[in-house]
Amino acid sequence: MSHLQQFNNQIQTEEQLRELLGHPSELASKKVISSIDQNCMDFIELSPFIVLSTSDHLGNCDVSPRGDAPGFVKVLNEKVLLIPERPGNKRFDSLRNILGNPHIGILFFIPGLEETLRINGKANIIKDIDLLEQMQANGRTPTLAVAVEVEEAFIHCAKAFKRSKLWQADTWTSTEHLPSAARILYEHAKLPGTTAASLAERLQESYHKRLY
């Protein structure tokens, strides 16, 4: 039994959704383009952080952050962009999903800017060395990259950022009250012979030695 069955009043159709929330404005409907124009290129060149949305062949979803120096995502032409694959935890959740289902969504962020750029399309995994060498960072060439064929590109409004005040430093939680990633890993993974402190050291070593 799904835990979602506990809710008695669920929206089941788009008609119900539209009746409750309405329809998009003409501007919202027409803002989507099917390629990377100069405006999108300028945005991508200033973006140091993106979020990838993928799902496997069964529809199981995943979302994954990617980040590097501004412009780390390479615009190959008006229809194709490349995302270098930097070292991670080797779970390869996004990459494995792409192998089974090429559909991908990307959200581009620029620090301090409350609007974001959304790009949807189809992806595959490439190892063309001439292209990979163009995405070197810290003297390292990525082993792989995700190539994305752009199908939709559009700017997303700032309401979520204004509500969350994400870029307003005076609203941020003080450092001493932030969650501990090491503590979470310790309690979730339950690896024998480890402590939260040893996992914190392991994380810091990874951050210092294996970013690239």
N, CA, C and O of each residue as an XYZ file, in Angstrom:
848
protein
N       0.844     -1.197      0.000
C       0.000      0.000      0.000
C       0.879      1.246      0.000
O       1.798      1.370      0.810
N       0.592      2.156     -0.905
C       1.339      3.397     -0.960
C       0.950      4.305      0.197
O      -0.223      4.401      0.558
N       1.937      4.965      0.768
C       1.656      5.918      1.844
C       0.846      7.107      1.340
O       0.224      7.813      2.133
N       0.849      7.334      0.021
C       0.091      8.455     -0.539
C      -1.410      8.203     -0.513
O      -2.199      9.130     -0.692
N      -1.806      6.959     -0.291
C      -3.232      6.651     -0.270
C      -3.932      7.201      0.972
O      -5.159      7.163      1.067
N      -3.152      7.708      1.917
C      -3.758      8.261      3.130
C      -4.479      9.594      2.865
O      -5.257     10.061      3.697
N      -4.207     10.202      1.687
C      -4.824     11.486      1.381
C      -6.147     11.264      0.659
O      -6.209     10.548     -0.340
N      -7.193     11.879      1.172
C      -8.542     11.620      0.672
C      -8.979     12.546     -0.458
O      -9.933     12.242     -1.174
N      -8.294     13.665     -0.623
C      -8.740     14.653     -1.607
C      -7.585     14.972     -2.546
O      -6.863     15.948     -2.342
N      -7.414     14.144     -3.578
C      -6.281     14.261     -4.480
C      -6.716     14.773     -5.851
O      -7.811     14.477     -6.330
N      -5.822     15.554     -6.467
C      -6.025     15.987     -7.843
C      -5.644     14.831     -8.766
O      -4.549     14.280     -8.656
N      -6.552     14.462     -9.681
C      -6.314     13.301    -10.533
C      -6.159     13.648    -12.011
O      -5.616     12.849    -12.774
N      -6.620     14.810    -12.423
C      -6.578     15.153    -13.843
C      -6.084     16.584    -14.038
O      -6.124     17.402    -13.119
N      -5.616     16.870    -15.259
C      -5.202     18.234    -15.558
C      -6.400     19.177    -15.523
O      -6.265     20.342    -15.152
N      -7.566     18.677    -15.907
C      -8.775     19.514    -15.861
C      -9.036     19.992    -14.436
O      -9.360     21.161    -14.225
N      -8.898     19.104    -13.467
C      -9.071     19.492    -12.068
C      -8.017     20.516    -11.655
O      -8.309     21.477    -10.944
N      -6.797     20.295    -12.110
C      -5.702     21.201    -11.781
C      -5.955     22.592    -12.343
O      -5.775     23.592    -11.647
N      -6.381     22.654    -13.626
C      -6.640     23.935    -14.262
C      -7.826     24.654    -13.628
O      -7.819     25.878    -13.494
N      -8.838     23.890    -13.240
C     -10.010     24.497    -12.607
C      -9.622     25.170    -11.295
O     -10.185     26.197    -10.917
N      -8.661     24.580    -10.615
C      -8.239     25.104     -9.319
C      -7.237     26.248     -9.449
O      -7.326     27.234     -8.718
N      -6.274     26.123    -10.383
C      -5.157     27.063    -10.450
C      -5.131     27.946    -11.695
O      -4.389     28.927    -11.738
N      -5.932     27.612    -12.708
C      -6.008     28.453    -13.887
C      -5.032     28.061    -14.981
O      -4.428     26.989    -14.939
N      -4.884     28.952    -15.971
C      -4.058     28.697    -17.144
C      -2.902     29.688    -17.213
O      -2.997     30.780    -16.652
N      -1.803     29.327    -17.894
C      -0.667     30.241    -18.008
C      -1.011     31.450    -18.857
O      -1.880     31.388    -19.728
N      -0.326     32.541    -18.596
C      -0.498     33.742    -19.414
C       0.077     33.507    -20.810
O       0.786     32.528    -21.042
N      -0.232     34.400    -21.722
C       0.309     34.291    -23.073
C       1.835     34.372    -23.040
O       2.517     33.669    -23.786
N       2.370     35.239    -22.165
C       3.817     35.373    -22.047
C       4.447     34.062    -21.580
O       5.451     33.623    -22.139
N       3.865     33.440    -20.561
C       4.402     32.177    -20.042
C       4.328     31.076    -21.083
O       5.210     30.221    -21.159
N       3.269     31.099    -21.886
C       3.090     30.069    -22.905
C       4.068     30.219    -24.058
O       4.489     29.229    -24.658
N       4.431     31.470    -24.369
C       5.234     31.719    -25.562
C       6.728     31.923    -25.282
O       7.500     32.158    -26.211
N       7.137     31.837    -24.032
C       8.532     32.138    -23.707
C       9.492     30.999    -24.036
O      10.707     31.195    -23.994
N       8.985     29.829    -24.358
C       9.833     28.661    -24.596
C      10.392     28.682    -26.016
O       9.641     28.837    -26.979
N      11.714     28.525    -26.146
C      12.336     28.391    -27.462
C      12.979     27.007    -27.550
O      13.096     26.315    -26.538
N      13.388     26.604    -28.730
C      13.875     25.235    -28.939
C      15.367     25.167    -29.219
O      15.858     24.155    -29.717
N      16.088     26.226    -28.906
C      17.524     26.245    -29.152
C      18.196     27.196    -28.170
O      17.529     27.861    -27.378
N      19.520     27.254    -28.232
C      20.289     28.135    -27.359
C      20.581     29.416    -28.128
O      21.441     29.426    -29.008
N      19.883     30.484    -27.809
C      20.174     31.759    -28.466
C      21.251     32.505    -27.674
O      21.783     31.973    -26.700
N      21.572     33.729    -28.087
C      22.629     34.473    -27.421
C      22.286     34.761    -25.960
O      23.174     34.778    -25.107
N      21.004     34.989    -25.668
C      20.598     35.235    -24.286
C      20.895     34.023    -23.407
O      21.432     34.162    -22.308
N      20.545     32.840    -23.893
C      20.818     31.612    -23.143
C      22.320     31.393    -22.999
O      22.800     30.990    -21.939
N      23.057     31.664    -24.075
C      24.504     31.485    -24.036
C      25.136     32.398    -22.989
O      26.015     31.971    -22.241
N      24.696     33.639    -22.934
C      25.226     34.574    -21.943
C      24.941     34.079    -20.526
O      25.789     34.190    -19.641
N      23.758     33.538    -20.322
C      23.368     33.028    -19.003
C      24.255     31.841    -18.627
O      24.783     31.788    -17.516
N      24.417     30.896    -19.542
C      25.207     29.696    -19.284
C      26.659     30.047    -18.987
O      27.283     29.430    -18.124
N      27.193     31.021    -19.689
C      28.590     31.415    -19.487
C      28.838     32.025    -18.107
O      29.976     32.047    -17.639
N      27.794     32.514    -17.458
C      27.929     33.101    -16.121
C      27.516     32.141    -15.005
O      27.612     32.480    -13.826
N      27.061     30.956    -15.373
C      26.529     30.026    -14.381
C      27.598     29.064    -13.868
O      28.191     28.329    -14.657
N      27.855     29.057    -12.542
C      28.817     28.118    -11.972
C      28.146     26.879    -11.364
O      28.825     25.997    -10.839
N      26.816     26.820    -11.439
C      26.105     25.746    -10.727
C      24.828     25.379    -11.470
O      24.054     26.249    -11.870
N      24.620     24.073    -11.649
C      23.403     23.579    -12.286
C      22.855     22.402    -11.493
O      23.547     21.809    -10.666
N      21.611     22.084    -11.761
C      20.991     20.884    -11.210
C      20.463     20.058    -12.375
O      19.761     20.574    -13.245
N      20.808     18.759    -12.387
C      20.366     17.842    -13.435
C      19.210     17.002    -12.923
O      19.261     16.467    -11.816
N      18.176     16.891    -13.729
C      17.054     16.018    -13.412
C      16.996     14.897    -14.441
O      16.915     15.157    -15.641
N      17.038     13.652    -13.975
C      16.975     12.490    -14.851
C      16.043     11.455    -14.252
O      15.644     11.561    -13.092
N      15.698     10.452    -15.047
C      14.953      9.305    -14.530
C      15.351      8.074    -15.311
O      15.803      8.178    -16.451
N      15.188      6.911    -14.709
C      15.564      5.687    -15.399
C      14.437      5.204    -16.307
O      13.427      5.891    -16.463
N      14.602      4.043    -16.897
C      13.627      3.559    -17.868
C      12.274      3.234    -17.243
O      11.278      3.080    -17.950
N      12.243      3.131    -15.916
C      10.986      2.880    -15.217
C      10.346      4.156    -14.683
O       9.247      4.122    -14.130
N      11.038      5.281    -14.852
C      10.508      6.552    -14.376
C      10.961      6.935    -12.979
O      10.518      7.954    -12.449
N      11.841      6.137    -12.365
C      12.371      6.496    -11.052
C      13.295      7.700    -11.206
O      14.231      7.677    -12.005
N      13.026      8.747    -10.440
C      13.663     10.050    -10.672
C      14.885     10.277     -9.798
O      15.047      9.665     -8.742
N      15.737     11.173    -10.270
C      16.916     11.582     -9.521
C      17.223     13.030     -9.873
O      16.941     13.480    -10.984
N      17.791     13.746     -8.937
C      18.246     15.113     -9.203
C      19.648     15.237     -8.630
O      19.919     14.758     -7.528
N      20.548     15.885     -9.383
C      21.949     15.889     -8.990
C      22.570     17.250     -9.275
O      22.349     17.809    -10.349
N      23.352     17.802     -8.326
C      24.033     19.083     -8.554
C      25.325     18.901     -9.330
O      25.983     17.865     -9.235
N      25.679     19.926    -10.102
C      26.966     19.983    -10.790
C      27.476     21.415    -10.662
O      26.702     22.364    -10.786
N      28.763     21.573    -10.419
C      29.287     22.927    -10.280
C      30.760     23.026    -10.599
O      31.509     22.065    -10.425
N      31.174     24.189    -11.067
C      32.576     24.489    -11.353
C      32.654     25.986    -11.653
O      31.725     26.733    -11.343
N      33.741     26.416    -12.245
C      33.884     27.830    -12.572
C      32.783     28.255    -13.539
O      32.325     27.440    -14.340
N      32.347     29.522    -13.481
C      31.310     29.990    -14.407
C      31.644     29.634    -15.850
O      32.769     29.822    -16.312
N      30.639     29.115    -16.548
C      30.843     28.712    -17.927
C      31.389     27.309    -18.085
O      31.805     26.936    -19.182
N      31.401     26.509    -17.008
C      31.943     25.153    -17.127
C      31.118     24.287    -18.072
O      31.636     23.324    -18.636
N      29.838     24.619    -18.252
C      29.029     23.947    -19.262
C      29.354     24.588    -20.611
O      29.236     25.803    -20.776
N      29.760     23.772    -21.557
C      30.202     24.275    -22.862
C      29.047     24.256    -23.861
O      28.412     23.221    -24.062
N      28.781     25.388    -24.476
C      27.797     25.453    -25.557
C      28.512     25.100    -26.854
O      29.362     25.853    -27.330
N      28.160     23.950    -27.422
C      28.814     23.498    -28.643
C      28.241     24.202    -29.865
O      28.976     24.608    -30.765
N      26.943     24.338    -29.886
C      26.246     25.081    -30.944
C      24.847     25.395    -30.437
O      24.559     25.158    -29.264
N      23.984     25.912    -31.272
C      22.662     26.365    -30.821
C      21.759     25.227    -30.352
O      20.730     25.478    -29.725
N      22.128     23.980    -30.647
C      21.291     22.852    -30.252
C      21.946     21.905    -29.257
O      21.271     21.031    -28.713
N      23.235     22.054    -29.006
C      23.943     21.081    -28.176
C      24.817     21.777    -27.132
O      25.541     22.724    -27.439
N      24.736     21.290    -25.893
C      25.657     21.726    -24.851
C      26.297     20.505    -24.211
O      25.768     19.396    -24.282
N      27.454     20.732    -23.579
C      28.230     19.650    -22.980
C      28.464     19.942    -21.500
O      28.834     21.054    -21.122
N      28.241     18.930    -20.676
C      28.445     19.050    -19.230
C      29.564     18.100    -18.830
O      29.384     16.885    -18.911
N      30.720     18.616    -18.400
C      31.819     17.725    -18.026
C      31.466     16.919    -16.778
O      30.808     17.421    -15.867
N      31.903     15.691    -16.751
C      31.675     14.833    -15.585
C      32.914     14.865    -14.710
O      33.924     14.238    -15.029
N      32.835     15.599    -13.601
C      33.950     15.675    -12.653
C      33.865     14.502    -11.674
O      32.810     13.877    -11.565
N      34.954     14.188    -10.957
C      34.927     13.071    -10.009
C      33.848     13.248     -8.944
O      33.645     14.345     -8.425
N      33.165     12.160     -8.630
C      32.130     12.177     -7.601
C      32.232     10.937     -6.737
O      33.328     10.459     -6.445
N      31.080     10.417     -6.327
C      31.087      9.259     -5.433
C      30.988      7.926     -6.166
O      30.913      6.872     -5.534
N      30.986      7.968     -7.483
C      30.950      6.791     -8.349
C      29.644      6.004     -8.268
O      29.588      4.845     -8.678
N      28.615      6.623     -7.749
C      27.288      6.006     -7.858
C      26.767      6.125     -9.291
O      26.080      5.232     -9.787
N      27.100      7.238     -9.949
C      26.706      7.472    -11.340
C      25.190      7.419    -11.537
O      24.709      6.888    -12.538
N      24.448      7.966    -10.587
C      22.985      7.917    -10.687
C      22.489      8.570    -11.974
O      21.676      7.989    -12.693
N      22.979      9.779    -12.266
C      22.531     10.488    -13.467
C      22.962      9.756    -14.732
O      22.172      9.597    -15.663
N      24.213      9.313    -14.763
C      24.726      8.650    -15.950
C      24.000      7.340    -16.220
O      23.664      7.043    -17.366
N      23.759      6.566    -15.191
C      23.034      5.311    -15.378
C      21.607      5.571    -15.857
O      21.078      4.829    -16.685
N      20.994      6.620    -15.336
C      19.652      6.963    -15.812
C      19.659      7.322    -17.292
O      18.788      6.884    -18.044
N      20.640      8.117    -17.708
C      20.719      8.527    -19.109
C      20.873      7.333    -20.032
O      20.340      7.330    -21.142
N      21.596      6.317    -19.581
C      21.763      5.116    -20.399
C      20.431      4.435    -20.682
O      20.260      3.822    -21.736
N      19.484      4.538    -19.749
C      18.192      3.892    -19.930
C      17.092      4.816    -20.409
O      16.074      4.362    -20.932
N      17.298      6.134    -20.227
C      16.263      7.112    -20.572
C      16.962      8.438    -20.858
O      17.473      9.063    -19.929
N      17.001      8.886    -22.108
C      17.797     10.060    -22.458
C      17.201     11.401    -22.031
O      17.884     12.421    -22.122
N      15.959     11.432    -21.572
C      15.328     12.710    -21.242
C      15.984     13.336    -20.014
O      16.247     12.662    -19.019
N      16.242     14.648    -20.109
C      16.964     15.338    -19.047
C      16.429     16.757    -18.893
O      16.020     17.388    -19.868
N      16.438     17.245    -17.665
C      16.103     18.637    -17.378
C      17.262     19.287    -16.636
O      17.897     18.655    -15.791
N      17.537     20.542    -16.947
C      18.668     21.250    -16.329
C      18.194     22.616    -15.843
O      17.457     23.317    -16.537
N      18.627     22.978    -14.648
C      18.340     24.289    -14.083
C      19.670     25.003    -13.845
O      20.512     24.512    -13.093
N      19.861     26.158    -14.482
C      21.089     26.941    -14.358
C      20.899     28.067    -13.347
O      19.895     28.779    -13.373
N      21.880     28.218    -12.455
C      21.857     29.262    -11.433
C      23.021     30.232    -11.649
O      24.107     29.828    -12.065
N      22.786     31.499    -11.365
C      23.840     32.504    -11.270
C      23.716     33.134     -9.880
O      22.668     33.698     -9.567
N      24.741     33.057     -9.042
C      24.650     33.613     -7.692
C      24.209     35.070     -7.707
O      24.749     35.887     -8.454
N      23.228     35.382     -6.878
C      22.717     36.737     -6.772
C      21.584     37.053     -7.728
O      20.860     38.028     -7.528
N      21.419     36.238     -8.769
C      20.322     36.449     -9.723
C      19.171     35.536     -9.351
O      19.361     34.330     -9.189
N      18.003     36.086     -9.217
C      16.870     35.301     -8.735
C      16.143     34.539     -9.840
O      15.428     33.577     -9.558
N      16.318     34.958    -11.098
C      15.771     34.179    -12.202
C      16.726     33.035    -12.542
O      17.935     33.154    -12.343
N      16.191     31.938    -13.047
C      16.996     30.797    -13.459
C      16.680     30.450    -14.912
O      15.661     30.872    -15.458
N      17.564     29.681    -15.520
C      17.363     29.221    -16.888
C      17.078     27.729    -16.864
O      17.828     26.951    -16.275
N      15.992     27.340    -17.506
C      15.629     25.928    -17.589
C      15.855     25.422    -19.008
O      15.469     26.070    -19.981
N      16.483     24.265    -19.109
C      16.692     23.618    -20.399
C      16.282     22.154    -20.292
O      16.690     21.445    -19.372
N      15.478     21.722    -21.238
C      15.055     20.325    -21.318
C      15.490     19.744    -22.653
O      15.544     20.450    -23.660
N      15.796     18.464    -22.654
C      16.195     17.848    -23.904
C      16.516     16.381    -23.741
O      16.026     15.714    -22.830
N      17.351     15.891    -24.642
C      17.788     14.493    -24.613
C      19.303     14.454    -24.494
O      20.006     15.293    -25.056
N      19.793     13.470    -23.756
C      21.223     13.411    -23.444
C      21.828     12.073    -23.824
O      21.141     11.054    -23.894
N      23.134     12.100    -24.069
C      23.915     10.874    -24.112
C      25.273     11.143    -23.494
O      25.601     12.288    -23.181
N      26.055     10.107    -23.319
C      27.351     10.207    -22.651
C      28.434     10.070    -23.712
O      28.428      9.127    -24.503
N      29.366     11.021    -23.719
C      30.397     11.031    -24.764
C      31.794     10.957    -24.156
O      32.001     11.296    -22.991
N      32.756     10.503    -24.975
C      34.163     10.495    -24.563
C      35.064     10.975    -25.689
O      36.195     10.508    -25.829
N      34.558     11.917    -26.501
C      35.344     12.500    -27.588
C      36.460     13.348    -26.996
O      36.201     14.397    -26.407
N      37.693     12.898    -27.151
C      38.810     13.518    -26.446
C      39.019     14.964    -26.857
O      39.410     15.784    -26.026
N      38.766     15.307    -28.140
C      38.974     16.686    -28.572
C      38.025     17.640    -27.871
O      38.379     18.792    -27.620
N      36.822     17.175    -27.552
C      35.861     18.002    -26.825
C      36.149     18.005    -25.331
O      36.032     19.037    -24.670
N      36.522     16.857    -24.810
C      36.821     16.771    -23.381
C      38.001     17.665    -23.007
O      38.013     18.269    -21.934
N      38.979     17.746    -23.885
C      40.154     18.579    -23.599
C      39.794     20.061    -23.513
O      40.503     20.834    -22.869
N      38.708     20.456    -24.151
C      38.267     21.849    -24.085
C      37.601     22.178    -22.749
O      37.321     23.342    -22.463
N      37.349     21.155    -21.935
C      36.682     21.354    -20.644
C      37.602     21.007    -19.485
O      37.136     20.635    -18.408
N      38.898     21.127    -19.702
C      39.859     20.887    -18.632
C      39.624     21.856    -17.471
O      39.199     22.995    -17.663
N      39.908     21.378    -16.283
C      39.859     22.238    -15.092
C      40.925     21.768    -14.122
O      41.092     20.569    -13.898
N      41.641     22.715    -13.552
C      42.701     22.406    -12.597
C      43.723     21.430    -13.193
O      44.290     20.598    -12.485
N      43.946     21.549    -14.501
C      44.913     20.700    -15.180
C      44.425     19.301    -15.491
O      45.202     18.476    -15.972
N      43.150     19.007    -15.230
C      42.597     17.672    -15.449
C      41.560     17.685    -16.558
O      40.708     18.572    -16.617
N      41.639     16.689    -17.440
C      40.649     16.518    -18.498
C      39.577     15.555    -18.012
O      39.917     14.474    -17.531
N      38.294     15.900    -18.118
C      37.260     14.960    -17.692
C      37.292     13.691    -18.531
O      37.623     13.732    -19.716
N      36.954     12.579    -17.926
C      36.925     11.305    -18.631
C      35.709     11.204    -19.548
O      35.768     10.592    -20.614
N      34.609     11.813    -19.116
C      33.349     11.760    -19.848
C      32.677     13.126    -19.816
O      33.062     14.007    -19.047
N      31.681     13.283    -20.653
C      30.802     14.449    -20.595
C      29.395     14.020    -20.987
O      29.205     13.027    -21.689
N      28.428     14.775    -20.527
C      27.039     14.571    -20.928
C      26.723     15.565    -22.033
O      26.803     16.776    -21.827
N      26.367     15.062    -23.192
C      25.957     15.905    -24.311
C      24.440     16.009    -24.299
O      23.743     14.999    -24.204
N      23.934     17.227    -24.394
C      22.494     17.459    -24.322
C      22.010     18.121    -25.602
O      22.496     19.186    -25.982
N      21.056     17.492    -26.259
C      20.380     18.107    -27.398
C      19.201     18.918    -26.865
O      18.263     18.359    -26.297
N      19.252     20.215    -27.047
C      18.261     21.116    -26.455
C      16.940     21.040    -27.217
O      16.898     21.181    -28.440
N      15.865     20.813    -26.466
C      14.524     20.816    -27.041
C      13.698     21.998    -26.545
O      12.852     22.523    -27.268
N      13.953     22.410    -25.303
C      13.251     23.558    -24.721
C      14.226     24.384    -23.896
O      15.058     23.833    -23.176
N      14.126     25.699    -23.999
C      14.916     26.608    -23.177
C      14.036     27.794    -22.811
O      13.381     28.381    -23.672
N      14.025     28.142    -21.528
C      13.218     29.294    -21.119
C      13.658     29.807    -19.758
O      14.179     29.065    -18.926
N      13.435     31.085    -19.559
C      13.766     31.731    -18.293
C      12.660     31.436    -17.292
O      11.482     31.388    -17.643
N      13.061     31.239    -16.031
C      12.091     30.945    -14.970
C      12.055     32.115    -14.006
O      13.100     32.640    -13.622
N      10.877     32.519    -13.619
C      10.714     33.724    -12.806
C      11.331     33.577    -11.416
O      11.717     32.480    -11.014
N      11.421     34.684    -10.692
C      12.173     34.759     -9.436
C      11.337     34.510     -8.189
O      11.843     34.661     -7.077
N      10.081     34.137     -8.342
C       9.210     34.054     -7.162
C       9.735     33.104     -6.089
O       9.688     33.430     -4.903
N      10.231     31.942     -6.487
C      10.729     30.983     -5.492
C      11.907     31.559     -4.716
O      12.018     31.350     -3.508
N      12.794     32.289     -5.410
C      13.952     32.876     -4.750
C      13.548     34.041     -3.861
O      14.134     34.250     -2.799
N      12.557     34.794     -4.290
C      12.090     35.903     -3.459
C      11.416     35.383     -2.193
O      11.607     35.935     -1.110
N      10.628     34.318     -2.335
C       9.972     33.746     -1.156
C      10.983     33.133     -0.195
O      10.867     33.281      1.022
N      11.980     32.442     -0.755
C      12.961     31.757      0.088
C      14.069     32.677      0.584
O      14.756     32.365      1.557
N      14.244     33.841     -0.107
C      15.337     34.765      0.201
C      16.699     34.062      0.154
O      17.579     34.312      0.977
N      16.839     33.178     -0.836
C      18.009     32.315     -0.905
C      19.329     33.066     -0.946
O      20.300     32.652     -0.312
N      19.372     34.174     -1.693
C      20.631     34.887     -1.848
C      20.849     35.960     -0.784
O      21.856     36.666     -0.826
N      19.938     36.096      0.157
C      20.073     37.126      1.191
C      20.796     36.535      2.406
O      20.210     35.805      3.206
N      22.064     36.866      2.518
C      22.917     36.245      3.535
C      22.395     36.466      4.952
O      22.621     35.631      5.828
N      21.700     37.583      5.191
C      21.222     37.850      6.549
C      20.087     36.920      6.963
O      19.693     36.921      8.130
N      19.547     36.119      6.026
C      18.495     35.160      6.365
C      19.045     33.745      6.552
O      18.305     32.839      6.936
N      20.343     33.552      6.281
C      20.909     32.206      6.332
C      21.026     31.715      7.773
O      21.256     32.498      8.694
N      20.863     30.405      7.950
C      21.045     29.780      9.256
C      22.500     29.888      9.687
O      23.403     29.682      8.876
N      22.735     30.205     10.940
C      24.105     30.350     11.425
C      24.843     29.016     11.303
O      24.239     27.948     11.400
N      26.146     29.095     11.091
C      26.961     27.912     10.810
C      26.812     26.841     11.879
O      26.745     25.654     11.561
N      26.760     27.246     13.141
C      26.704     26.254     14.219
C      25.401     25.465     14.247
O      25.323     24.427     14.905
N      24.376     25.945     13.541
C      23.092     25.243     13.530
C      22.846     24.463     12.241
O      21.776     23.881     12.064
N      23.826     24.449     11.344
C      23.660     23.724     10.087
C      23.747     22.214     10.315
O      24.457     21.773     11.219
N      23.042     21.419      9.517
C      23.156     19.961      9.623
C      24.574     19.496      9.326
O      25.289     20.128      8.549
N      24.976     18.405      9.937
C      26.292     17.830      9.707
C      26.180     16.705      8.686
O      25.520     15.698      8.942
N      26.816     16.868      7.535
C      26.787     15.816      6.517
C      27.421     14.536      7.047
O      26.938     13.437      6.772
N      28.498     14.679      7.804
C      29.163     13.500      8.357
C      28.252     12.748      9.313
O      28.200     11.519      9.279
N      27.536     13.469     10.166
C      26.607     12.836     11.103
C      25.487     12.115     10.353
O      25.106     11.004     10.721
N      24.965     12.745      9.307
C      23.896     12.122      8.513
C      24.407     10.851      7.841
O      23.737      9.818      7.869
N      25.604     10.928      7.234
C      26.185      9.745      6.599
C      26.403      8.621      7.612
O      26.122      7.457      7.326
N      26.900      8.971      8.783
C      27.151      7.981      9.823
C      25.866      7.260     10.221
O      25.845      6.036     10.351
N      24.803      8.026     10.413
C      23.557      7.424     10.879
C      22.792      6.716      9.770
O      22.030      5.788     10.039
N      22.990      7.146      8.518
C      22.290      6.489      7.414
C      23.025      5.236      6.934
O      22.402      4.196      6.720
N      24.343      5.330      6.765
C      25.098      4.207      6.199
C      25.393      3.118      7.224
O      25.458      1.938      6.882
N      25.571      3.516      8.479
C      25.837      2.558      9.564
C      27.015      1.626      9.238
O      26.945      0.416      9.451
N      28.104      2.226      8.714
C      29.273      1.422      8.391
C      30.009      1.025      9.664
O      30.292      1.881     10.502
N      30.324     -0.267      9.823
C      31.068     -0.678     11.027
C      32.456     -0.056     11.052
O      33.082      0.136     10.010
N      32.926      0.255     12.240
C      34.270      0.791     12.394
C      34.397      2.257     12.053
O      35.510      2.775     11.964
N      33.266      2.948     11.857
C      33.330      4.373     11.550
C      32.667      5.182     12.657
O      31.883      4.665     13.453
N      33.003      6.452     12.679
C      32.349      7.416     13.556
C      32.005      8.637     12.724
O      32.484      8.783     11.599
N      31.183      9.505     13.268
C      30.870     10.750     12.562
C      32.153     11.552     12.333
O      32.319     12.186     11.291
N      33.058     11.518     13.318
C      34.312     12.262     13.197
C      35.187     11.686     12.086
O      35.790     12.438     11.321
N      35.261     10.360     11.991
C      36.099      9.756     10.945
C      35.513     10.020      9.564
O      36.259     10.193      8.600
N      34.197     10.053      9.458
C      33.570     10.362      8.176
C      33.757     11.824      7.807
O      33.877     12.157      6.629
N      33.781     12.701      8.810
C      34.055     14.115      8.541
C      35.459     14.278      7.964
O      35.658     15.051      7.028
N      36.430     13.556      8.515
C      37.790     13.601      7.993
C      37.846     13.050      6.575
O      38.553     13.578      5.716
N      37.095     11.985      6.344
C      37.053     11.375      5.008
C      36.466     12.338      3.978
O      36.960     12.430      2.854
N      35.425     13.044      4.359
C      34.829     14.032      3.462
C      35.811     15.148      3.143
O      35.966     15.529      1.983
N      36.469     15.668      4.158
C      37.402     16.768      3.946
C      38.563     16.339      3.055
O      39.018     17.113      2.213
N      39.048     15.105      3.237
C      40.114     14.605      2.375
C      39.653     14.553      0.923
O      40.397     14.921      0.014
N      38.422     14.092      0.712
C      37.869     14.024     -0.646
C      37.746     15.407     -1.252
O      38.063     15.606     -2.424
N      37.280     16.376     -0.449
C      37.112     17.734     -0.950
C      38.457     18.371     -1.322
O      38.528     19.157     -2.267
N      39.510     18.040     -0.594
C      40.810     18.641     -0.827
C      41.608     17.945     -1.917
O      42.392     18.584     -2.619
N      41.411     16.623     -2.066
C      42.281     15.856     -2.953
C      41.611     15.330     -4.210
O      42.296     14.965     -5.166
N      40.274     15.285     -4.227
C      39.626     14.613     -5.350
C      38.501     15.440     -5.974
O      37.484     14.890     -6.395
N      38.682     16.749     -6.032
C      37.705     17.587     -6.727
C      37.789     17.401     -8.237
O      36.778     17.489     -8.934
N      38.989     17.145     -8.741
C      39.201     16.983    -10.177
C      39.929     15.688    -10.492
O      40.190     15.394    -11.659
